[in-house]
Every structure is written in structure tokens, then in C-alpha cells.
Amino acid sequence: MHKRLFTFGCSFTRFGWPTWADIMAWDLNIPNQNWGVSGLGNVGLFHRLVECDLKNKFTDDDLIIVLWAHWNREDRYKDHWQAHGNVLQEGYYSSLVKKYWSLDNDIVKNSTAIIAANKMYNINFQSNIIPLLEFEGKSIDLTEKEQRLFEFYKQYISDHTCFDYDRNEAFGQYQYDDHPTVLHHLNFLRDQVYPSLSLEMNYQTVDICHGIHRDIIDMVPLPKNKDLAPIITTMIKEKYNLHYRQPVGF
């Protein structure tokens, strides 16, 4: 029986409403830490894995789950992780991208981070938020050199599954956000993660997730830029007596 749960990822792992990592922590009811950071890339995830190990001293009794992120991300630490998502979209790293970005660098740094993590740690389950080297739902065309690089590293990366959900399915009135809903996270955990680990989910956990999902849909519509996280966190604590979103790491 596992004694502790450590989960790693981006916004698919730690978000404004409960994710698969939160649901898993409730279901297993063991000490847990959610190390997800919204917008973080795979180099950042690897750094977080190392930091977590240094602080907690992983053992064979620990359960370590990683949901690898988009490959076109830039991770920098300045006071905190400057995690701003896909650099191919206009935003925080626009000037850096124009001067320094290259797809072959993305291939090398992401592949190396994933391979190193698997050599260093016994990751019990890992998956990807989207297929490798996909952008906006479309595969990226590689040059001959980039294809050689990708094929070289790919053979050393486990054949991970992907988070399977319909991005066009709106979460109630929050139609501006295409992140997985609570039920998407429940299905990912129940259909992909648990079978790989030979675990069975408690029916009470399923009922709670359906209840939280309905509660979020029934909330009064809020402006697009309104931070829903504190509202949802308070609702879950008061109605279900469940806690999550505790900060961890630097």
C-alpha cells in the first residue's frame, strides 16, 4: 500500500477547480502534495520533481504521477516559476521567441527532461496533456533535421497515453475556458490512471465529483477575468469538508 502521493503537471494537474490529482488524493486518503503549476513546461516539471525529492526523500512506498505538458513552453525561475504557457502564442516570451526560439531546441530540452526524470525516479504513471509536438490540435511539420532529432529521442521516451477529452465541451457558463472539467478529470483518473495502477475508485468519490461538477455549473455566471479558485475552494470546503490547493515548493 502506498504511503504518500506526489503529483506533477501544469494546469491540467492544479487549477481553479479540482483536477485528477485532487480527486486521487481524496479517493486514496493518504498524505499528498500537488506540485502542479499552471502554464509550466516539462523542464520546469523536472525541476519540481527534483525539488520535491530533496524535500521529501522519495521512497519505494510513494506514488509518483506525472502529467507531462506542452513541448513549446519556456520555464524560467525569477522569484517564482515564470510559467506562461505556449511560447508560440503572443505573450510574455514574444521577444525571446523571435530571437532565440527553435523547434529543435524544444525537442532536445523536453526529451532530455522526460528521459532524465524516468532514469532518476520510479514514476508510477505518466501521461501527456496532448500528443507530442502538437500545437493547437495540429501536428507540427518537422524539417529533416528536426525529424531525426525527434526520432532519436522518442525511442527513449515511454509510450505515454494522452489526456483524452473533448476540448469543445463547455463547462456550464464558463465557455471561455476549455480546460478539462471535473468530470473529465474523473474519467481520466478512473479510465486511464487507475487501471494502470490496479486501483479501484470508491463510489463515494464518484458521487462527490458529480456533485462538485453540478455545483460549479449552478454558480452565478461570473466575469471572464474573475478568479473562481477561492470561490470554488470555499464551496468545496464548506459543503464537502474537503481541502485542496495547498501551495508547495518554491
HUTA-V164766 format. One line per field, one symbol per residue. ss: DSSP state (2 for helix, 1 for strand, 0 for the rest). psi: psi as a letter, one per 40 degrees, with the letter a starting at -180 (. if undefined). burial: + if it has 16 or more other C-alpha atoms within 10 Angstrom, else -. A space follows every 10 residues. Layout:
ss: ???
psi: ???
burial: ???
This chain:
ss: 0001111100 0000000002 2222222200 1111000000 0222222222 2222220000 0111111100 0011111000 1111110000 0002222222 0022222222 2222222222 0000111100 0001100110 0002222222 2222000000 1100000000 1001000000 0222222222 2222222000 0022222222 2222222200 0000000022 2222222222 0000000000
psi: hidihhiiab eedhadiiad ddddddddfi hihheihhei addddddddd dddddegiie eihhhhgiai efihhihgdi hghfaheeih adfdddddde iidddddddd dddddddddd ighdiiiidi ihfihfeiih hiiddddddd ddddeehigi iihhiheehi gbegeehfii iddddddddd ddddddefih ihdddddddd dddddddeih hiidehhddd ddddddddde fiiiehiia.
burial: ---+++++++ ++++++++++ ++++++++-- -+++++++++ ++++++-+++ -+-----+-- -+++++++++ +++++----- +++++++--- --+---+--- +--+-++--+ +++++-++-- ----++++++ +++------- -----+--++ --+------- +++++----+ +-------++ ++++++++++ -+++------ +---++--+- +++--+---- ---------- -++-++---- ---++-----
